[in-house]
Amino acid sequence: MKTAICTILFSCLFFFTGCINKKLDYSEKTVQDSLRLFLDLANRDSLPPQVRLNYNKKAFGIIKNQENDSMHRVYLFRVANRYFNLNNLDEYGKTTKIIIKESESKNDTLALAKAYDYLGDYYKNPEKIDSAFICFWKAERLYRKLNNQPKAGYIFGKIASIYSYIGDDTNTELYSFKALKALNGSDDQNSIFESYIELGRVSANRQENQKALEYYDKALEVANKNEIPSVFHPKITVFNNIGVVYQNLNDYEKAKEYFKKGLEEKKLFIDKPRAYAILLGNLAISESNLKNYSNLPDLYYSSLRIKDSLKDFEGIITSKRNLSYYFLDMKNGPKAQKYAHEAFLLAKKMRRSRDILFSFWQLAKIEPEKASFYKLEYIKLKDSLRYEERKIQDKFARIRYETDEVILQKNKAVIQKWTVFWIAVSILLSGLVFYAFRIRQSRQRAFFLLISRQKADEEIYQLISERHQKFEEGREKEKRRIARELHDGVLNRLSSIRASLLVLENKTDSETVKHCISQVAEIQNIEKEVRDIAHGLGRDLFSTKRDYPEFLASVLEDAANKTSLKIDFEIDKAIDWNALDSRKKLGIYQILQECLQAISKQETGTDVTVRLYKNNSLLVMEIDGNIINPKNSEKEQTLKDIGLMAKRMDANLRISHILEDRTLIRMALPL
């Protein structure tokens, strides 16, 4: 039924792949539901191992096609866990290596540390114990980098167990203490328990039995909290180890008491048959030393049968060696020899050097005639084991150093990389700051130049105005002088003639008339003189003082005389020129001059019209005609200059190229 459900889910997944967005969302939900279902089924102990394995492979098939994000790696860890639970260590190792690769690509330190921990468990066997050590060492460094003390303590405990396996009691003790320190206040009771067990074993190996009992008592306190899953039966380990310590103290009665406590644990034989067999064997040793033979050798045989069914070769060697000692005590030489040789041969077959060493010592007792040979072999093997232990310990020390060195070099490389990066960033920022500073300086310089130019323009206009004013004052002075001359000269002469002609009132003789007629000719001379003066003064004689619009008109007249083009101009009399300050008047004059200079450079083209008129509250100046030749290289600069002048006056400027030879410039300036 469950397989059918999975098939339906996958069918839905592939059916909806090509649908619209809403269906794509539904398809994604279907995939996630399928994934969770497969992982759940792969973790059910009620299903056959092969079925669970198939579901786990299906889950992995979905995960490997997903994006490498945090949830993707979480699902990969779940797949790895299920492979481990199914004892499929090859797939477990492959999956873990994939997690390491993907965690490194995403700089996920937490996932990377966890993956190295998993890979360490994969390598944790006699042939690859050094690889396991490297993985745990890397995991511990990463957890410490994350300041995750509980996880670092958990890994310290695993490193301690590896040192215990190779017989390095010093480092076992060191890392067990490190684990306890890091785990202080942690909820990881299992790791705390294991650390106390390791410290107890180290103390027992050193014959510090009282200290060993203290550590085992602390381990028992942790086990009594019932926070470690009951399926692990943590108390069994404590009871067995305490019993062995009492055996070392020759207190076999006390030892027997603890072994029996262990055997009374519920479901022990079902959950941990190997531990049950060990307790039986140790109980048999205590009974044998107490000379209680009623249950012997049945206890030895029961222990051996369980170990044999589990293919626990280490346990089988120990049981056969214990049976050999038992039959030696019972004066049964042949059986003692039989079990001793069987233990020796199995130890050689399994390449268990320590068991071979114990067998040499035992055979020396059982076969006195070959005692010297066995003792010599014992010494040689013991020396060899010490040498190998030293080599292994040195190898682990070298691994520690090299791993730290690699990490150090990697950190140095990262630091150098970041140093180079920050130096480059600093140089770039310095360059940008310098560039911004230069730009700011340039803008300030341009601003000051603009201010200076405005001041200079105002001064120029002021000078022009003063010059114009002085010119007008001179003209007025000259007019007054001429007026005086007319008054003093012409008028006096006319008065004299008038007086001469008044004589006709009294005299009418021919002589008098003749004289008066001659005065008429004088009047004609005066008339001619007055006419000449009038013609010299021109219109100015009758005009008022010339102002700004007349000044502009004179500028336009001068420009018209310098070009072949016709320039028409019109200035609206309604404009209140007094409303404009000198800066704006100067700006109008400068724009007009700029356009007139451009016009003067044109040889051919349309005529030009200049209009200045009032439009509501605006003064509008329009210049229409052949002003700017598009082919002229100075075109852009001329337009730019006109634009800047208009901007300084806060005027609205529009330049339109109507035809190829015609341009319209329109400027509107608030009055």
Beta strands, then each sheet from edge to edge (+ up, - down):
strand 1: 567-571
strand 2: 608-615
strand 3: 618-625
strand 4: 652-659
strand 5: 662-670
sheet 1: 1+ 2+ 3- 5+ 4-
end
